[in-house]
Amino acid sequence: MVIECKHVWNYISEYLDGTLPEETRTIVQRHLEHCEICSAILDSTRNIIILTADDRVFELPVGFSERLHARIDLELAETER
């Protein structure tokens, strides 16, 4: 059975959690072995999970928040044009 990328994307969380039925997991695994895009999405999702589970706190540079908000405002203004 061939599976499309959009279906694999729907299964990524369950794949990582190990909760997919064995048949579906095998199909997804086969797809991931040959699809660079879906493999990258899997790796990115795995990295996000690792990063969000990290409870370390990092000090932001002085003025970072102000620069971030200014950049967001600029992007929004350009989008509205």
Backbone torsions as a table, in degrees:
resi	resn	phi	psi	omega
1	MET	NA	134.6	177.9
2	VAL	-98.8	139.4	-178.7
3	ILE	-122.2	141.6	180.0
4	GLU	-86.3	155.8	-178.9
5	CYS	-53.9	-44.9	-176.6
6	LYS	-59.4	-29.5	177.4
7	HIS	-76.7	-37.9	177.8
8	VAL	-61.1	-42.7	-179.4
9	TRP	-57.6	-36.6	179.0
10	ASN	-68.5	-22.2	-177.0
11	TYR	-97.3	-4.8	-172.6
12	ILE	-55.7	-48.0	-177.7
13	SER	-62.3	-46.7	179.9
14	GLU	-66.0	-34.3	177.2
15	TYR	-61.8	-47.4	179.7
16	LEU	-66.3	-35.7	179.6
17	ASP	-75.6	-16.2	-177.4
18	GLY	75.8	26.0	-176.7
19	THR	-106.4	4.8	177.9
20	LEU	-74.1	144.4	171.9
21	PRO	-58.2	148.2	-173.8
22	GLU	-54.6	-42.8	-179.1
23	GLU	-62.7	-44.7	179.6
24	THR	-66.6	-41.7	178.9
25	ARG	-59.1	-42.0	179.1
26	THR	-63.1	-42.9	179.5
27	ILE	-64.7	-45.0	178.7
28	VAL	-63.6	-43.9	-179.8
29	GLN	-59.2	-45.2	178.3
30	ARG	-59.4	-42.4	179.2
31	HIS	-63.8	-44.7	-178.1
32	LEU	-63.2	-29.6	179.5
33	GLU	-65.9	-23.1	-174.9
34	HIS	-117.7	-9.2	-175.0
35	CYS	-111.8	109.9	-179.0
36	GLU	-66.4	-36.5	-178.1
37	ILE	-64.8	-50.2	-179.1
38	CYS	-66.9	-34.7	176.2
39	SER	-64.3	-39.4	177.7
40	ALA	-65.6	-40.2	177.8
41	ILE	-64.3	-41.0	176.9
42	LEU	-60.6	-48.5	179.6
43	ASP	-62.4	-41.8	179.4
44	SER	-63.7	-43.1	179.3
45	THR	-63.5	-43.1	178.0
46	ARG	-60.5	-42.9	179.1
47	ASN	-64.7	-39.7	178.5
48	ILE	-62.4	-42.0	179.1
49	ILE	-62.0	-43.5	179.6
50	ILE	-63.7	-44.8	-178.2
51	LEU	-66.6	-40.4	-178.4
52	THR	-74.3	-21.0	177.9
53	ALA	-83.6	-12.0	-179.6
54	ASP	-77.1	119.6	-175.4
55	ASP	-94.5	11.6	177.2
56	ARG	-70.0	151.0	179.3
57	VAL	-114.2	131.6	-179.9
58	PHE	-113.5	136.3	178.0
59	GLU	-76.8	125.6	177.4
60	LEU	-80.8	148.3	177.6
61	PRO	-61.6	152.2	178.6
62	VAL	-58.7	131.8	177.4
63	GLY	84.0	-0.5	-177.5
64	PHE	-59.7	-47.0	-177.5
65	SER	-59.7	-43.7	179.8
66	GLU	-64.1	-42.5	178.9
67	ARG	-65.6	-38.8	178.9
68	LEU	-63.0	-47.6	-179.9
69	HIS	-64.8	-37.9	177.5
70	ALA	-64.1	-40.9	179.4
71	ARG	-66.6	-41.9	177.9
72	ILE	-62.6	-45.3	178.1
73	ASP	-59.4	-41.6	179.1
74	LEU	-63.6	-45.6	179.5
75	GLU	-62.9	-42.7	178.7
76	LEU	-64.2	-39.8	179.0
77	ALA	-64.5	-40.3	179.4
78	GLU	-69.3	-34.8	178.4
79	THR	-66.5	-35.0	-178.2
80	GLU	-73.4	-17.9	-179.2
81	ARG	-73.0	NA	NA
